[in-house]
Amino acid sequence: WEVRFVVHIRRMPGGRIVIPGVRVMPTPHSARFQDHFADLTDPRRRKVVYPLVNIVAIAVCAVIAGADDFVSIAEWGRQKRDWLSKLLDLSNGIPSHDRFNAVFAALKPAEFEKCLVSWITALHELTDGQVVAIDGKTLRHSFDKATGKSAIHMVSAWATANHISLGQVVVDAKSNEITAIPKLLQLLEISGSVVTIDAMGCQTAIAEEIIKGGADYVLAVKDNQPTLHAGIAAHFLDHMEDNFAQIKVSQHETTERGHGRDEHRTYLVCDVPADLPDSGRWKNLKRIGIAISETIRDGKPTDDVRCYILSRKMSARSFGAAVRGHWSIENKLHWQLDVTFGEDQCRIRKGNADANFSILRRAALSLLKNEKTAKVGMKNKRLTAAWNTEYLEKVLLGS
């Protein structure tokens, strides 16, 4: 953003940083908005009236402040023109809603998201070794009967500790999440993290892609991998009978009360047994685990057992944290997008506009979640940003 300053420096052979008259110092990370969008391809071929950075910057600010379509983005820009003119060159005014729509329909989503994520991660340093949850979500009203366009389904990556959307890809209409997840992994910097995916993503190619990226995996195993699933369940069941007297197992238990239910969870992990069927196909497979959930709701007990494969030798406590952390993509990302940002009701559908607006929402949510001074919910954070430009600046600057 404009108020962040960047020192232009020269890197010498061997990696030394040299600034005339200044002693050697580390390279600063630019958090200027313009720096991260300099390489974004402008899809317009005719004479450009409104700079692309203006269109993107106004859209980001407006969505943070509560805008949920292009009409409201343009109107917010007009209402806040005096404030925006301190940050942007608005000599040609504020674009119309049709202009916003046309530009976002033509922008390449992968490029646009790369720029946004680069800017956000410059503002908020990611926690090393954290859990990155990957899951899919359908934008239910993005379909268009007139053109035969189906509702788009997107696979997202969510940094659970920092509450930052790291990336997303649109699932091809003739494909599914299995082919989309590797494409998403190739776009991400996941080195050192633990990637969690539900049973749909429990595929050998996906496991290999995670390891290739320098990360580890915790993958849920269900009936789509029947031999492996049966082997893990049988192994733990057999050794439960003698309370794991013959094998070394790590165990962690938690108890929670709330939302009308009592829930007791048990997490168990152990090294991969030599006779585990189908284990040889999984890259760097080191441990297997199960998560047992015993829930009482309205006096009625229910049990749930989930099996997992792990490429990192972690304790049951760490395994439980990874499993629990995975579900934050549902209640801290997907739920918020539907309830606070109205994503499921949004009817934007022209070209790439639906995918790009989805990227805008995720970026806005990440920035709002990382603003800690306002002790209110997400809805009221957006309202405060709409009313108070000083607060909006806090959100934008990560301060």
N, C-alpha and C positions, 0 to 999 in steps of 0.2 A: 504494500500500500504506500501511497506517496510519502507518508511521514517517516517511513523507514529509510535510512540512508545507507548507501553501499560505497565502500572504499574500493577503487579499482587498483589491483595489485598485479605484480608480475611474478610468475613462478620460475625459479631458476632450475638448472639441472640438479637432480637429486632431491627435488621436492621443496627446496628452500623458498620461503616467501620473502620478497624484497620490495620495500617501499622506500624511495629516496628520503634520507634523513630520519628514518624510523627504524627501530630495532626489529629483529625477526619476530614474527607473531603468527598465530594460527589464522587460517583463512576464515573470514566471516561468512555466514550463510545469509544470503539476501532473502528478505521477506517482502520485498516490494512486489506488489501485485503484477505490475507491468513486466517485471523480469521473468516471471514464470509463464506469461502468456505471449512472450515475444515470438515464439516459434509456432503458435497456433495458426493453421492455414485459414486464410480468409476465403470463404467459398464464393464470394461475390466477384463477378467478372466485369460489371459495368463500373462507372465512376463511383467511388466510395464517398458518401456524404458523411456518414457517422463512423468514426474509428471503431474497429472491432473491439478494442479494449474497453471502450465506453459501453458498448452493448452488453458485454459480459459482466463488467463491474456493476452496472446498474441492475442487471438481473440478479446477481449474487446478493447484493444489498436488499433488493426488494423481496426476494424469497425469504431471507432471514427475517425481514420485517412483516411477513404475513402474506405476501402475494402468492397466489396459487394458480395464476394463469397469465397470459401475455397482456391482457387488457389491464389487469391490476398492476403488473410490472410497469407498463408505460405511464399509468396514472400516478403511481408512487414516484416515478422519476420526475414527473411534472411538479408534483407537490414539494419535492425535496430538491428542486433545481438549484436553489441558492447554496445549499450545503454541498451538493455534488460538484458545483462549479469550482469549489475550493480544491477539489481532488482531480478533476478531469477537465479537458478542453471541451466545453459545451458551446462553442461558438456557433455550431449548426443546430443547437437545440437538443431536445429529447426525441428519440425515434418513436414512431407510431407503434401500436401493438402489432400491426401487420408486418412491420419491418422486423420487430423482435421475432415474430413467428417464422418469417422467411429465413432469417439468419440461423436460428436454432434448428430449423428443419434441414438445413444444408450442412451444418457443422458435422465433422466426423466425431462420433461419440468417444472413440478410443483416444483421439488427440485431445479433445476437450477435457476428458477426465484426467488424463495424465498431467495436464497443466494445473488443474484444480488440486489434485492430490499432492503435487509437488509444492504448491503454495501452502497448503494446510500443514503438511509435515515440516515445512520450514518454520512455521509458527509454533508447532507442538511436537516436541521430540518424542519419538516412539519409544516405549519401554522395551528394552532388550529382552529377548527370550519370552515374550508374551504370547498368549493364545490368539491365533487368527482363525476366526470361525467363518466357514463358507457355507452358504445356503442360498436357495432360490426363492423367488417371489414373482407372482404374476400381477401385472398391472391390469386389473380386470376390465376397466372401461377404455382401454387403449385400442380396442377392436373397432373396425370400421366396416359395416355391412356393405356400404356403397361401393367400396373398392375391393372388398373381399379380404381385407387385412385382419389377421387374427390378433388377439390380445398378446402383447409381448411378455415374455418371461425372462427375468434377469437373474443372474447368479452374482451374488455380492460377497465381498470379503470384508470382515469387520474386526478391527483391533479391539479386543474386549477390555483391555486395561485402560486404553486411552480414549475409547469411544470415538474412533475415527474410521470412516468408510475408506478403505484402501483401494477399492476398485470394483468394477462390475462389468459384465459382458452380457449382451443379449443372446439368448438361446435361439439358434436358428429354427425357423418354423418347421423344418423337416427333421429336426434332431432333438436332443434332450440334454439334461445337465451333464451327462457322462462325457459328452464331447465338448461342452462349454467350459467345464472346470479346468482342464489342462490349458486352454487358451487364457483363462483368467490368471492361472498360476504363472504363466510365462510373462505376464504384464507386471507382476508384483515383485517387490523386494522383500522376500520372506526369510532371508538368511538368519538363522539363530532362533526362529520362532517355532511354535508348536501349532500345526494346522489341524483343525478338527472339522470333520465332515460327517454327515449322517450316512445311513446305509447306502443311499443312491450313489455316493461317491466312493464307496469301497470297491475300487478297481485297481488292478495291478499297475496299469499305465499311470493312474493318478498318483499312486504311492511313489512310483519312480520319479515322476515330475516334481513331487515335493522334496524328495531326497536330492534330486539334481539341483534344486534351488537353495540347498544348504539348510533346509529346515527338517523338522521331524513331524511325524503324523500320529494322530489318535483317531482311528477310523472305526465307526460303528459297523458291526457285522450282523447281517440278518439273513433271511432266506434267499437273497440274491447270490449269496455265497454259501450254499447249503452244506457242503462238506466241511468248510472251515468253521461255520457257525456250530454245527453239531459237535465238532471236535472240541471247541472251546467250552461249550456247555457241559459236555460229558467229563472233561478233565476236572473242572471245578466241582461238579456234582460228586464225582468219585471220591475226591479228597476231602469233601465236607464231612463225609461219613466218619472219618477218624480225626476230624478237626485239624486237618493239614499236618498230621504228625510226620508224614514222609516227604514233604516238600517245603521249601522256604517260600512263604507268602507274606506280602505286605498288606495290612488291613487298616482301613480308616472308616469311622462311623460318624454320622451327623444326625441330629434331630432338630426338626423345625416345626413351629406351630404358627398358623396364620391362614387367612383367606378361607376359614371354615374347615381346615383339615390339619391333621397331625401326620408328619411324614418322617420316617426313619430310613436313612440311606446307608448302605454298606458298600464300600469299594474294596475290591480285591485285585491284586496284580501279582504275577509271578513270571519267571523266565519261561521262554517258549519250550515246552517239553519236546524231547527228541522225536517222539512218535506222533506229534500233532499232524493230522492229515492236511495236505494242501499248503503247508507252511513254506515250502521251498519256493513258491512263486512270488513271495512278497519281499520286495527290496528292503534290506536292513531290518527285518522283523526281529525284535529283541524281547518283547514281552506281550503277554495277553492279559486281559482284564475283564471283570464283570462289574456292573453296577446294579445293586438290588435295591429297589424302592418299595417300602411297605407303607401304604397310605390308608388312613382312616378318615372318611368324609361322611358326615351324617350317620355315624355309627357303623358304616359299612366298610369293611377292609378290602383293599385291592393290592395285588402284588405285580411288580414289573421287573423283569430281568433283561439287561442289555449286555451284549458281548462286544468286545473291542480288541483291536490289534494296535500295538504301539511300536514305534521305531526308536524310542528313547527309554533307557532304564530309569524310570521315575518311580517314586514312592506312591503308595495308595493315596496319600494326602494330595500330592501333586496331580495324580491321575483324576481324582475326584474334582479338583479345582478346574482342570481342563474340561471335563465332562459338563460340569455346571456352567462354566464360562461359555461353552458353545451356545447355550440357549439364550445368552444375552443378545444374539443377533435377532432372535424372535421378539423379545420384549423391549429391547432398547433401540432396535433399528426398525424392523418391519412393523411392529405395533405402533411406534411413534409416527412412522410415515403414513399409516392409515388413519390414525386417530387425530394427530395434530396437524399433519400436512394434507390430509384428504386424498392420498395418492390413489386409492382404489376408485374414488369417484371422479377423478380427473379424466376429461375427455380430449385432452391434447393428443393428436394422432398423426399430424402431417409430417411426412418424411421421417427424419431422425429426431423430430421435436419431442416425441414422447420419451425416448431414451435420454436425450440431453436434459430435459426437465427433471427426469428422475435423478440424474447426476447432480443437478442443482440442489434438489431437496436433500440428498445425502450429504453434500458439502455443507449446506446450511445447518443441518442437524448436528454434524460433527463440530462445527464452530460454536454452536449454541451450547452443546453439552460440555465443551471445554471452557466455557465462561462460568466461573464459580462464584462471582460476587453476588449475583441475584439469587436469593433463596426462594425461588418460585418455580412452578412447573414450566414445561416447554411452551405451552400455549401462551402463558403470561410473559415468558422471555421474548417471544416474537412480538407481542403487543408492546412491551417496553421498548424494544428495538424500533418499532414503528413510531412511537411517541417521542423517544429521547435519542437524538443522534449521538450524544456523548456515550450512551450505553452501546449503541450500534458500533461505535468506534472501538470500544472494548472488545466486542465480539470479533470484529474484523482484525484487530491487532494481536489477539491472543493474550491480552494483558489483564 
